[in-house]
Every structure is written in C-alpha cells, then in structure tokens.
Amino acid sequence: MDQEYQNILVPVDGSKESEQALHRAIFVAKRNGAHIDILNVIDTRAMAYNFAGMSDGSIAYQLVDKSKEYLDGLLKSAKTKDDFDNLDIHIRLGNPKTIISFDFPHDHHNDMIIMGASGLSRMQRAVMGSVTSYVKRNAPVDVLVVRTDVDQVKD
C-alpha cells in the first residue's frame, strides 16, 4: 500500500538544493492532496558567531525581514508557476537541526519532511555538521532527501 502524506515540511535555506526540494514537495503534494509548510530557520548559533559584539537586536530583525521576503517569493512562485496554493510559510529562530527534526513537525503535525541534500559549503558542514544528515537520522517522520530536479523524475 502506498503511503499518502497529508502535511509536508520543506525546510529552505536559499540554496538551489532546498528550492529543488520545494518543487519536488509540490509535485508530491499535488498527487496526495497534501498541505506544505515551508520553513526557514534562522540559525541563532551562526548569528551569535557572525555578529559577536553587536548587541542591538536589529540584526535579528533584519534577518527575519530578509527571510520573510525570500519566503514570500517562494510562495508567489508556487502559486503562479506551479499553480499550487495549499501552503504556508514559517520562520523560526534557533538550532535548525532540532527545529526541523522535532519541534516544528510536532507542532504542525507534519508526516513527511522533504529537503535538499545540503545547502552548506564543505567548510560549513565541517564546522556545523550537516542539518540534512541529522534530520535523516533523528526525525520521527519519513524524510526524502532531494538530489535531482523534479524535471528529471519520470512518472
């Protein structure tokens, strides 16, 4: 029996890989009549490291504003280019590994996570570890890691 997914989480980080994952999720959601939650997690650990010594909260606000602009663009594209509007956008601040693996799926009842292979450079993966690897190993729901564009997939 085929698994039918009703509530898909797609974490995005601005990378080509995460946007391929969103396109794949839309493809899957259309087939299943599912809802998509698009999530951008602003990594507060990276914020603390990159902006050490800057005490005003304006950095966080600027990052949230940029994230909102980015997510609004993805939302508009899904509606116009993919003719899909059963989706919501979300921004969280914190550790992407735990938010994507546990907190967000628990709060939003996601039954699948579709994400890109990696949005990090080799150096960033070495320092922070791969979020994708962590999610694959620890999430309590099915995880699909997208390595190819949806156009390369045949029915």
C-alpha positions as a Markdown table, in Angstrom:
| # | Residue | x | y | z |
|---|---|---|---|---|
| 1 | Met | 0.0 | 0.0 | 0.0 |
| 2 | Asp | 1.3 | 3.4 | -0.9 |
| 3 | Gln | 1.9 | 5.9 | 1.9 |
| 4 | Glu | -0.2 | 9.1 | 1.5 |
| 5 | Tyr | 1.2 | 12.2 | 3.0 |
| 6 | Gln | -1.0 | 15.0 | 4.2 |
| 7 | Asn | 1.3 | 17.6 | 5.7 |
| 8 | Ile | 4.7 | 18.0 | 4.3 |
| 9 | Leu | 7.5 | 20.1 | 5.8 |
| 10 | Val | 10.0 | 21.7 | 3.4 |
| 11 | Pro | 12.9 | 23.5 | 5.1 |
| 12 | Val | 14.5 | 26.1 | 2.9 |
| 13 | Asp | 17.8 | 28.0 | 3.2 |
| 14 | Gly | 18.1 | 29.9 | 0.0 |
| 15 | Ser | 20.1 | 27.2 | -1.7 |
| 16 | Lys | 19.4 | 25.6 | -5.1 |
| 17 | Glu | 19.1 | 22.3 | -3.4 |
| 18 | Ser | 16.4 | 23.4 | -1.0 |
| 19 | Glu | 14.4 | 25.0 | -3.8 |
| 20 | Gln | 14.6 | 21.7 | -5.8 |
| 21 | Ala | 13.2 | 20.1 | -2.7 |
| 22 | Leu | 10.3 | 22.5 | -2.7 |
| 23 | His | 9.5 | 21.7 | -6.3 |
| 24 | Arg | 9.6 | 18.0 | -5.5 |
| 25 | Ala | 7.3 | 18.6 | -2.5 |
| 26 | Ile | 4.8 | 20.4 | -4.7 |
| 27 | Phe | 4.8 | 17.5 | -7.1 |
| 28 | Val | 4.2 | 15.1 | -4.2 |
| 29 | Ala | 1.6 | 17.3 | -2.5 |
| 30 | Lys | -0.4 | 17.6 | -5.8 |
| 31 | Arg | -0.5 | 13.8 | -6.1 |
| 32 | Asn | -1.6 | 13.4 | -2.4 |
| 33 | Gly | -3.8 | 16.4 | -1.9 |
| 34 | Ala | -1.4 | 17.5 | 0.8 |
| 35 | His | -0.5 | 20.7 | 2.5 |
| 36 | Ile | 3.0 | 22.1 | 2.5 |
| 37 | Asp | 4.7 | 24.1 | 5.3 |
| 38 | Ile | 7.8 | 26.0 | 4.0 |
| 39 | Leu | 10.2 | 26.7 | 6.9 |
| 40 | Asn | 13.2 | 28.9 | 7.1 |
| 41 | Val | 15.2 | 28.5 | 10.3 |
| 42 | Ile | 17.5 | 31.4 | 11.2 |
| 43 | Asp | 20.4 | 29.7 | 13.0 |
| 44 | Thr | 21.0 | 31.7 | 16.2 |
| 45 | Arg | 24.3 | 29.9 | 16.7 |
| 46 | Ala | 25.6 | 31.3 | 13.4 |
| 47 | Met | 24.1 | 34.7 | 14.3 |
| 48 | Ala | 26.0 | 34.7 | 17.6 |
| 49 | Tyr | 29.2 | 33.8 | 15.9 |
| 50 | Asn | 29.0 | 36.1 | 12.9 |
| 51 | Phe | 27.7 | 39.1 | 14.7 |
| 52 | Ala | 29.6 | 38.8 | 18.0 |
| 53 | Gly | 29.8 | 42.1 | 19.8 |
| 54 | Met | 26.9 | 43.7 | 18.0 |
| 55 | Ser | 24.4 | 44.0 | 20.9 |
| 56 | Asp | 21.4 | 45.6 | 19.3 |
| 57 | Gly | 18.6 | 43.4 | 18.2 |
| 58 | Ser | 18.4 | 45.0 | 14.7 |
| 59 | Ile | 20.5 | 42.2 | 13.2 |
| 60 | Ala | 17.8 | 39.6 | 14.1 |
| 61 | Tyr | 15.0 | 41.9 | 12.7 |
| 62 | Gln | 17.0 | 42.4 | 9.5 |
| 63 | Leu | 17.5 | 38.6 | 9.1 |
| 64 | Val | 13.8 | 37.9 | 9.8 |
| 65 | Asp | 12.8 | 40.6 | 7.2 |
| 66 | Lys | 15.1 | 39.1 | 4.6 |
| 67 | Ser | 13.7 | 35.6 | 5.4 |
| 68 | Lys | 10.1 | 36.9 | 5.0 |
| 69 | Glu | 11.0 | 38.4 | 1.6 |
| 70 | Tyr | 12.6 | 35.2 | 0.5 |
| 71 | Leu | 9.6 | 33.0 | 1.7 |
| 72 | Asp | 7.1 | 35.4 | 0.1 |
| 73 | Gly | 8.9 | 35.0 | -3.2 |
| 74 | Leu | 8.7 | 31.2 | -2.9 |
| 75 | Leu | 5.0 | 31.4 | -2.0 |
| 76 | Lys | 4.3 | 33.6 | -5.0 |
| 77 | Ser | 6.2 | 31.3 | -7.3 |
| 78 | Ala | 4.4 | 28.3 | -6.1 |
| 79 | Lys | 1.1 | 30.0 | -6.7 |
| 80 | Thr | 1.9 | 31.4 | -10.2 |
| 81 | Lys | 4.4 | 28.9 | -11.7 |
| 82 | Asp | 3.3 | 25.7 | -10.1 |
| 83 | Asp | -0.5 | 26.5 | -9.6 |
| 84 | Phe | -0.3 | 25.4 | -6.0 |
| 85 | Asp | -1.6 | 27.4 | -3.1 |
| 86 | Asn | -2.1 | 24.8 | -0.2 |
| 87 | Leu | 1.0 | 26.1 | 1.6 |
| 88 | Asp | 2.1 | 28.3 | 4.5 |
| 89 | Ile | 5.4 | 30.0 | 5.2 |
| 90 | His | 7.1 | 29.9 | 8.6 |
| 91 | Ile | 10.2 | 31.5 | 10.2 |
| 92 | Arg | 11.8 | 30.1 | 13.4 |
| 93 | Leu | 14.9 | 31.2 | 15.2 |
| 94 | Gly | 17.1 | 28.6 | 16.8 |
| 95 | Asn | 19.0 | 25.4 | 16.0 |
| 96 | Pro | 17.9 | 24.1 | 12.6 |
| 97 | Lys | 18.7 | 20.5 | 13.4 |
| 98 | Thr | 16.3 | 20.2 | 16.3 |
| 99 | Ile | 13.6 | 22.6 | 15.0 |
| 100 | Ile | 13.4 | 20.7 | 11.7 |
| 101 | Ser | 13.7 | 17.2 | 13.2 |
| 102 | Phe | 11.4 | 17.6 | 16.2 |
| 103 | Asp | 9.9 | 20.9 | 17.2 |
| 104 | Phe | 8.2 | 22.0 | 14.0 |
| 105 | Pro | 6.9 | 18.6 | 12.9 |
| 106 | His | 5.5 | 18.1 | 16.4 |
| 107 | Asp | 3.8 | 21.5 | 16.5 |
| 108 | His | 2.4 | 21.3 | 12.9 |
| 109 | His | 1.7 | 17.5 | 12.6 |
| 110 | Asn | 3.9 | 17.0 | 9.6 |
| 111 | Asp | 4.1 | 13.4 | 8.4 |
| 112 | Met | 6.9 | 13.9 | 5.9 |
| 113 | Ile | 10.0 | 16.1 | 5.5 |
| 114 | Ile | 11.3 | 16.9 | 2.0 |
| 115 | Met | 14.7 | 18.6 | 2.0 |
| 116 | Gly | 17.7 | 19.3 | -0.2 |
| 117 | Ala | 20.8 | 17.3 | 0.0 |
| 118 | Ser | 22.7 | 20.2 | 1.5 |
| 119 | Gly | 22.7 | 23.9 | 1.4 |
| 120 | Leu | 26.1 | 24.3 | 3.2 |
| 121 | Ser | 29.6 | 24.6 | 1.8 |
| 122 | Arg | 32.1 | 21.8 | 2.6 |
| 123 | Met | 33.6 | 24.1 | 5.3 |
| 124 | Gln | 30.3 | 25.0 | 6.9 |
| 125 | Arg | 29.4 | 21.2 | 7.1 |
| 126 | Ala | 32.7 | 20.5 | 8.8 |
| 127 | Val | 32.1 | 23.2 | 11.3 |
| 128 | Met | 28.4 | 23.0 | 12.0 |
| 129 | Gly | 27.5 | 19.5 | 10.7 |
| 130 | Ser | 25.0 | 18.7 | 8.1 |
| 131 | Val | 21.4 | 19.5 | 9.0 |
| 132 | Thr | 20.2 | 17.1 | 6.4 |
| 133 | Ser | 22.2 | 14.2 | 7.9 |
| 134 | Tyr | 21.0 | 15.0 | 11.4 |
| 135 | Val | 17.3 | 15.2 | 10.2 |
| 136 | Lys | 17.6 | 11.9 | 8.3 |
| 137 | Arg | 18.9 | 10.1 | 11.4 |
| 138 | Asn | 16.6 | 11.6 | 14.0 |
| 139 | Ala | 13.3 | 12.8 | 12.6 |
| 140 | Pro | 10.3 | 10.7 | 13.7 |
| 141 | Val | 8.7 | 11.0 | 10.3 |
| 142 | Asp | 9.7 | 10.0 | 6.7 |
| 143 | Val | 12.4 | 12.1 | 5.2 |
| 144 | Leu | 13.0 | 12.5 | 1.5 |
| 145 | Val | 16.4 | 14.0 | 0.5 |
| 146 | Val | 16.2 | 15.5 | -2.9 |
| 147 | Arg | 19.3 | 15.3 | -5.1 |
| 148 | Thr | 17.7 | 15.9 | -8.5 |
| 149 | Asp | 15.4 | 18.4 | -10.1 |
| 150 | Val | 11.8 | 17.4 | -10.4 |
| 151 | Asp | 12.0 | 17.6 | -14.2 |
| 152 | Gln | 14.4 | 14.7 | -14.1 |
| 153 | Val | 11.8 | 12.4 | -12.5 |
| 154 | Lys | 9.7 | 10.3 | -14.7 |
| 155 | Asp | 6.2 | 9.1 | -13.7 |
